[in-house]
Amino acid sequence: MTGFDSFLVVDWSAAKRAPVNPSKDAIWLGFVQDGVAQEPIYCRNRIDAETRLTEIIRTEQDAGRRMLIGFDFPFGYPKGFARIVTGKDDPLALWDWLAAQITDTPEGVNNRFEVAETINALFAGPGPFWGKSHQDRWPGVPYRKIGIPFDRVAEKRSCDRGANTPSSCFQLFFNPTVGSQALMGLPMLSRLRRMNGVAVWPFGAWHDAPVVLAEIWPGLIEAAVKAQIARDGTEIRDRVQVRLLAGALSRLAPEALTTMMKDIPAEAREEAWVLGTGHASALCALAQGSPLAPPPLRDDCFALPAGVDWTPVNDALEALRARLHPVVGQGQVALKAALGRVLATPVTARRSNPPAPNSAVDGYGFAFDSLGTGDQVLPLCDGRAAAGVPYGGNVPPGTAIRILTGAILPDGVDTVILQEDVQCDGRQIAFRGGVKPGSNARKAGEDVCGGMEILPAGRVLTPADLALLAATGTDRVPVYDRLQVAILSTGDELREPGEPATPGQIYDANRPMLHALMTQMGFACNDMGRAPDDRDALRAALDRAADTSDAILTSGGASAGDEDHVSALLKESGALSHWRIALKPGRPLALGIWRGTPVFGLPGNPVAALVCTLIFARPALGLMAGTGWTLPQGFDVPAGFTKRKKPGRREYLRARIRDGRAEVFASEGSGRISGLSWAEGLVELPDGAAEIAPGDMVRYIPYGSFGL
């Protein structure tokens, strides 16, 4: 795995809780996501910052973005220090040791000086930790550095000397308080690194990790920071530093960053290393907005390895899954408007369902423990309990009360008998023995308990989901914005249905079909009309589509002929991967990027266009829309047909189920559009050779499995 999609730079503080309004001496997060700088994030205390970091890591992982996070405090100590404290040379063991020792509160009250005393006691003589806020407190920590020998461990690490950082990781007080930042920061890193997919550079296996934690030092771009502050005047320095350094790292060519991370000395495996040491001038230039090299080109998300000729269907699907991610924003909609929308975050029940114990039937309620043996006769108490009109009193033992379906069980009632099983004269009831305790009585929360997660993020909301949300008190639903999909047909031969057409012209069947498919799948469709076989006209149409949409579906022009302008334009822009998919129908499929927007260049043949949309575009667009990667549910059913298939391509036959068997359309010709309407699904035949006789099991995928 190479390169990163997101960059987060953290300015960590060892101070107490910061003011409500953004200020210095607080925690600032600078964030660049997919090349776009975000507004720096202000955190008032370390606990809040750790929560925000955890949320960001999970969000980026869910979105499929690889992330580099830089922290401005030492990740390690001079060689030998970890062994003195933990008995091991492993710096991560020291992180865990500190995590078990350090305490902190939202107000910033912590025990870092006490922990420093504990560590200093392991050394003969004063130190190595020094510096404190009160000269008469923490006697085990020297007030000044004078007299500390630094004989068992060095005062500074190799990277501190190489980057010329101003202070030692043993200095706890007097600016810069790097030592206190490390003592308060490493326990947090110990917890973060235990999240799935998180690794630490340069410790351990980090090269392929989805999230990499690294040590940085904003002093490497000091000239850029000073220049920016001079221009802006009142900017908070910490805010400037994280914003500029995150931007500089994001502008580095992936190869340069990889080299920077690999080209480190052996002692860095224990002491850690400041990312960018020896490259300060390059980072500073990038931070000032004058990159030495162009930013990494991201238009190769569909690229396949060199030498690949025919691409198997599964390989193509896996490549799409790995290279796409959600692109839509989030918002809230009213419950009644949420049908078909994609949940952006999990939803928890605001209250239990049912909210209180209640009756499941019309009948009579009583306390089971008050019953005797055999047949029963119970007097009725005055009043009744009905849904929405609860009984306000207590039902005495040995008596019963009239109760209706949905009514809250009054105090003293835990069992209900069905009215059809009772004889009643208005004053008392009689019924046979054998009633079970708790009969016909619903418990509070037996369906859903308040506070529990009821629907996960990424779910496409159904009518039943809306009922569940309503029953548990949700009136506003967090959803992703609808994915905007542009539909564009190409070709001089196309005419709109209803227009005059010569024998050499055809009506555009793809655009209405694709528009309907996108609508049924829950996406917002932008109809871009049709473009002639003219390079400039098609370029203008693609520009308009990219300006308004998150993805583009074109039909026609996706192969390699003289008039296949879609693939030609994508190739000119450097963003084409012209895949010859091992698929029937639909092997020519152009996948690429146009001005940052993914393009699915579908075949012009409607049968092939439908199959390619269902098999490739549907899961890819769903991933971009926030639903995650979902493949259709297939079913093994007996074949009602005969078929001999050659090896080399996966085949999809138009099919439907009749009398428990899959029958296929009489003709496999890809020009037979009537077969699409005749069919109710697809039969999927494997990549290899196959010989199918009636009764053999085949995989049938109904159109409903595609969300249609």
N, C-alpha and C positions, 0 to 999 in steps of 0.2 A: 504494500500500500504506500503510495507516495502523495505528498501534498496535503494541505489542509483546506477545508472549506470555511471554517470560522476561527477567529482569533480573539481571545479574551485576555486582557492585561489587568492584573489586580494590584492596586496600591494598598498595601496592608498597614494597619495601624495597631500600635500597642497601647494607645491612649484609652481613656474612659469614654463612655457614651457621648457621641457627638450631638450638636444641636439639631433641632428639627429642620432648619434651613440648611441647604448645602454649605459646607465649610471646609477649611483645611483641617489637617490632622484627623481625618476621618478615613473611611474605606471607599475607594472609588474603583469602578469596573469599567474599563474601556472595551468596547465590543464591536467587531467587524464581522458581519454575517454574509457569506456569499459575496464578498467584495463590497458590501454596502455598510458604511459606518453607522452604528446606532448611537443614540444619545447616551453619554456616559451615565452609569447607574451609581447613585449615592446611597451608601449604607451607614446607618448611625452606629452600629456596633458589630462585633465579630460574629455573634450568633445570627443576626439578621443576614450578614454577608454569606455565612456558610449555607444558610437556607436558600438564598438567591443563587449561589453557585450550584447547589444540588439541583435546583429547578432548571437552570440553564443547561446543565449537562444532560439531564433527562430529555429536555426538549430537543436538543441538537441530536442526540442519539436516535430519538423517535423519528426525526426528520431525515435521518441517514446522512447527516453532515459530520465529517471528521473535524475534530476540534483540537487546537493548541491553546493551553491556558498558561500564562506566565505570571509568576508571583515575585514581588520585589523584596524577598528576604532569603537568607541562605537556606539551601536544602540539606546541607551537610556541614560538618565541622572538620577542622584539620585532622590529618591522618593520625589514627591511634585513639582519638577521643571516644569514638563509639565503643571500642573494646573496654576502655577503662570504666565506662558507665554500665554497659550491658553484658560484657564478656564476649562480644562478637564484633567483627569488623563490618557488619551489615548496617548501613545507615538507616535502613527502614526499620530495623529492630529498635534503633534509638527513637525513631518517630513514635513507635508503639509505646515505648517506655514513657516518653513525655506525655502521650495521650492519657496514660493511666495516672500521671502525677498532677497535671495542670488542671486547675478549676477556673471557671469564668462565669460571669453573670451578665444579663442584659445591660446592667449599668456599668460594666467594665471592671468590676471588682474581681481581682484574680490573685493567685499565689505564686507568681513567677519568681519573686525574690526568695521565697522560702524554698522553692525547687532549686534555684541556683545555689542556695546554701547547702542543700543536700548533695549536689554534684561537687561543689568545692571541697566538701569534706572527704571526698575520694582522693584528693590530691594533697601531697605534703606541701605545707606553706600556703601562702595566700593565693587566691584565684583558682582557676583562670577567669571566672566571671567577675566583673567589677562594675562599679557605677550604680548608684541608688539615689532615690529621691530624698531620703532622710539620713543624715550622717550617723545618727544615734540608733538606728534600727538595723535589723538583719546583720548581726556582727560577723556572720560567716561570709559576707560579701564586702570586699574592700570598697571604700568610697572612691578612691583614685587608682589608677593603673600602676603607680610608682611602687616598685618592689616586687611585682609579680614576675617570676622567673621565665615562664613559658618554656620550660625545659622538657617536660614530658610531651607536650603538644605545642605546635607553633601558634603564634598569635593570629596569623592569617593563613588562609588556604591558598593554594597555587592560583586559583582563578581570581581571588581578591587582589593578589599581587599583579596578575596579568591584566586585569581590567582597571587596576588602580582605584579600587573602591575606597572610600574615605575612612571606613571604620571596620572593626573586627566583629565577628559574630559573638564575641565574649563581652562586648560593651553593652550594658543594660540601661544606662542612663546617660544624659548629656547628648544632645544631638550630634550625629544621627544614631538613634537607638536601635541599631540593627539587631543586637542580641535579644532585646525584648520582643521585637517583631518575630524572630525565629522561634523563641520559646512559646509565643502565643499562636504562631501560625502552623508549626509542624504538627501539633495534635490535630488541627483541622485537616491538614493534608493526609494524615494517617487515616482519617475517616473517609475522605473523598476517594482515596486510591482503592478502597475496598468496594467501591461501586463497580458493577459489571462494565467491562470495557475500558476501564481507566488504568493507565500505566504512567510510570514516572521516568522522565529522562534526566540523567543517563543511566538510571538504575534498572537492571532487568531487561525484559523483552518489551520494548516500546515501539518498535518499528512499524508494526501492523495494528497497533491499538487504535480504536475509534476516538479515544480521548487521551491526550498526552499532557501531563503536568511538567512544567519546566521553570527553572529559576531565571529571572531576568533582572536587569538593573537599569532604571531609567536614565542614569547618568551617562549612558552610552550615547544618548541623543540630546545632551544638555544644551548644545548650541541651538538646536531646533526649538527646544522648549523656551529658552530665553527669547529667541526671535518672535515666537508666537505670543508670549506674554507682553513683549514690548509693543506688538501690533494691537493686541486686544485691551491692554491696560489693566483691567480689573479681574481677569480670569483667575480662578483658583489653580494654583500650580499643580496640585495632585491631579486635578481633572484634565489639565492640559497634557500631563505626562502620559496618562493611560490612553488618552485618545490618539496622541501622535504615535506612541510606540505600537499600539494595536494596528494602526494604519500602516506603519512602516513594515511590520512583519507580514501583513496581508499582501503588500506589494512585492515582496521578495519572490523571485522566480523559484518554483519548487526545487529545482536542482541546486540553487544557491543555499536554500534553507536546509536541504538534506545534507549538503557538504558541511555546513556550519554545525549541524548537530552530530555529524560523524567524526569530524576532525578535532578530537579532543584528546588530552593526555590520559595515561593509564590511571593516575591518581584520582581522576574525576569520578571513577567508579565508586569511590568511597567518599570523597570530599564534595562531590557535585561540581557543577560548572555553570558559569553565567552565560546564558545563550547570547551569542553575538560578540563574545570576547575576541578581540582582534579584528572585528569588522565594524567598529564604531563609525567610521566615516561613511560607509555604505548605508548603514541604518539611519544615520543622521540625514543624509541626502534624501532617502526615501521619506523620512518623517517630515521633511520640509516641502514635500510634494514634487521633488525633482528626481524621479526614479532613474537609476542607472540602466535599468532594463525594463522592457514592457511588462505589464502584469501578466500572470499566467493565463494562457488561452483556455477558456472553459468550454469551447465549442466542440469538444471531442467526446461528449458524454455517450455517444452511440458507437464509438470506434471499436473495432474488433482487431485482434492480433493480425499482424502481417501474414500473408500466406493463406488465410482462411478463404475458401472458395464457396462451398455450400455450408450454410449455417444451420445446424439442427434447431428445431423449434425450442427445445428446452434451454439450449445455450443462449438463444436470442432473448428468451424470457428472463433468464437469470441476469443477463447483461442489463436489460432494462430495469430490473428490480434494483440492481446495485447502483445505478447511475442517476436515478431520479429520486425526488424527494418532494414533500408537500410544499406548495408555493402559495397557498391561499391564506388570506387573513382570517381573523376571528371576530365574532360579534355575538349579540344575543337577539333572539326573536321571541315573539309571543308563542305560547304553546300551540295555539290553533294554526300558526303559520309554520310549524316545524316539520310537518310531514315531508319525508324524503330528504331532509337536511342531514348533514354529517355532524355528529357530536364532536366538539373541539376538545372538551375535557370530560372526565368521568362525572356522572351525576349521582349524588347521594340523596337518599330519601329525607325530606324535611320532617316527616313524621311517620309513625308506624302505620301499617295497614294490616288489619283494622287498628284504629287508634286506641280502642278500648275493647274489653271482652263484650261480645254481643251474641244475640240469638241467630241461629242459622235457619229457623223455621218459625211459623206461627204456632204457638202452643202455650205451655205453662211452665214456669220456672220455679225451682226450689233448691234447697241444699241437700245434696245426696246423702250426707252423713246423718241427716235427720230421718231418713227412711227406715222403716222396720223391715221385717222379712215378709215375703209373700205379697199378696195383692195390697194395694195402698188406697187409702181415702184421706185426702188432705183438705183442710178448710182453705178458702180463698181469702186473701187480704184485700182490702179496698184498693181501688185504683188499678192501673195497668202501665206497662212499659211499651213504648212504641218508638220507631226510628225517628230521631229528632226530638222526641218528647220523653226524656228519661224519667224514671220513677225516682222521686226524691227521697224516699224513706228507706228503711231497712226491712227486709222480709224476715220475720221471725222464724226460727227453726220449727219444722213441722207444719209449715204453711206454704201455700203456693201463690203465685201471682200470674195474672194473664200477661203474656208477652208476645210481641209481634216480631216478624223477621227484621233483623238489623237493629233492633233495640239494644241499648247498653244493658248488660246484666246488672240488676240492682244489687246492692250489698245484701249478702245472705243467699245469693243464687249462684250456683255453679253448674246446674244441669237443667236441660229443657226437654220436655216430652212433647212430641208431635200432637197437635190438637185432635187428629183423627184417631189417636190411640187413647183418648180420654172420654169419659162420660162426665158431663157437668150439669148441675141443676141451678147454677148461678151463685151457690153458696159454698160448694165444695166440689172436688173432682175425685174421680175414681179411675184407677188404671191397674193393669196387671203388673206383677213383679217381674224382675229381670232387667230393669232399666240399668244401663251402665253409667258409671260416674262421668260427668263431663259431656254426656250425649247432647248433640245439637247445639253445643256452645263453642263459639269461636274464641280463641285466645287473642289478646292484644299482641300485634306484631307477628302472628303466626304465618302471615304471608311475607311481610317485609318489616324489618325493624328500623326505626328512625336512625339516621346516621350511616346506614350501610350503603355501599355502592350498588346501584340498581342497573345502571347502563354504562358501558365502557366508552372511552373516547374512540372515535373512528366508526361508530355504529351509524348506519343509515336508518333514520327513524321511521318506524312503521305505525299504522293506526293503533296497534296493540301497545306499542311503546308510549304513545301519547296518553293512552288510558292509564298506564302504570305511573307516568309522570304526574298526571292530574290527581290520581288517587293518593299520591304521597306528597302533594302540596306544591309541586313545581309549576310556576306560571311563566317564567322566562327561561329559555333554553340556550346554553352556550353552544354555538354552531360555527363551523367554518363557513366563510363566504363561498358562494357557488363558484366552482371552476368555470372560467370563461373559455369556451372552445369555439374557434373559428372554423367554418366549413367553406371550402373553396373548390369549385369544379374547374377543370381546365380542358381546353380543346376547341378548335374552330368548328367542329362538327356538331356541337351541342346546341340544342334549342330548348326553350322553356315549354313545358306541356301546354297545349292549346295554341301555340304559335304555328304558322305554316312551316312545313318542313319538306325538303326535297328528299328523294330516295337516298342521297348520300349523307343526309343529316339524321341525327338521332335526338330523342328527347332525354333531357338530363334526369336520369333515375336516381343517381347517387346522392345528390344534394338533399332531396326530400327524405330519402332513406336515412342518411347520416344525421340529419337534423332530428328526425324522430328518435333514432337510437340515442343520441346525446340527451335529449329531453327525458326519455324514459330512464336513463341512467342517473338522472338528477343533476346534470350539468346545465349551465346557461349557454345557449347556442347563439353565435353571431354569424348570420348568413352573409358571406362576402360575395355571393353571386358566382359568376363564372368568368374566367379569364381566357382570352384567345391564345393561340399558339404564337405569342409574341413575347420575347424575353423582357422587354421594358415594361409591358403591361402587367406581366406576371410579377415582376419585381415590385411594382407599385402596389399590387394587390397583397403581396406578402408583407410589405411594410405596413399597410393599413391593418392587416390581421395581427401583426406583432404589437401594434400600438394599443389594441383593444382587448387582447386575449392572452390567456395563459398557455394555450396549446393550439396548434393548427392542424386540421385534417384536410389534406388535399386529395383529390382523386384524379387519376390520369397523369401522364408525364413522369411516372416514377421509374421507368426502365432506362435503357441506355440508347434509345433510338434518336434519330435526328430531331424529332419533335417532342422529346421527353425533357421539357424545359425545367420541370421541378427539380429533378436530379441534377441537371446541368447547373442551375443557379446555386443549389446547395453546395455543389462541388466547387464552384467559383469562389464561394465565401469561405471555403476551407472547413465547412461544417457538415459535410456529407459522409455518411457511411452507407454506401449502396449495397445493402445486404441481398444476397440471393438466398432466400430462405428455402430450406428443404421442406417445402409445403405445397400441397395441392388442394384447392386452387389458391393462387396468390403469391407465387414465389418472388416477383419483383416488389420489394418494399423499401422505399427510401426513408431513412431515419436521419434526422439532422437537427440543426439549430439555425434559426433565422433571427438575428438581432436579439439573442438571448432567449428566444421562445422555441420550445421543442416542436418539430414538424414531423408528422406521420404522413409520408407520401404514399397513399394507397393506390393499388392498381385501379385502372379505369373500369374494368369489368365489374358490374355490380355484385356478382356472386363472390368474386375474389375480394372485393372491397368489404363486403359484409363479414366474410370469414376473417380477414386480417383485422378488422375492427374489433370483433368479438375476442379473438385469440390474443392480440397484442395491445391494441389501443385501450381496450376496456380495463385490464389490470393496471396499465401504466397511468392512465388518466385517474383511476381511482386512488392510486398512490399519491399523485399530485394533489388530489382533492381532499386528502386527509383520511381516507378509509383504510389505509394500509394496503398491502399487496394481497389480493384475494383471487383465487382461481376458481373456475366454475365447478360445481358438484356434478359428477357424472355417475351413471348407474349401469351396472352390468345386467344386460337383458339378452334374451335369445334373439338371434338374427332371424329375420323373415326373408332373407335374400341370399344370393350366391355371389361371391366376389373373389377374384384372384388378383393380388396386389404384388407389384415388384418392390424390391428393397430400395431404400435411398431417400424416400420422402414420406412425411406424415400426411395422411389424407383425411379430409373432412367431407362426409357425404350428407346431403340434405335428407332428413329422415323424420319419421313420426312413429308413434306407437299405436298399433292396432292389434286387438286380440292378444295383448301381452307380448307382442314381438315387434322388433324394430324393422320397419320397411323403409326402403330408400327410393328416392325419385328415379323414375325410369331412365332418365338420361343424366350422365355426369357432365354433359357439355356446360362449360362455364358461362355460355351466353344464354342459357335457359333461365331467365329471370323468374318465370312462373314457378320454378321449383322452390324459390325462396318463400313464396306465399303458400305453396302447398305444404312445405315442411313445418314442423313444430319443434325442431331441434336439429342437432348434428350427431352423426355417428363418427367417432374418432378411431381411425385405424393407425396402428403403431408404425414407427419408422421402418422397421424391417419388413421382410416379405411375409405375406399372409395369404392363406387360402381359407375362405369362409364358406361354410355350408349352412343351410337352414338349421336352426337349433343351436349353433355355436354361440357362445357368449361374446358379445361386443359391448363396447362402452358407448352409451347414449347420453348426450348432454342436452337436456331440454332448454329451449330459449329462456325459460324462467330462471335457470341457473345463472344466466348472464344479466339478470335484473330486468328482463323484458316481459 
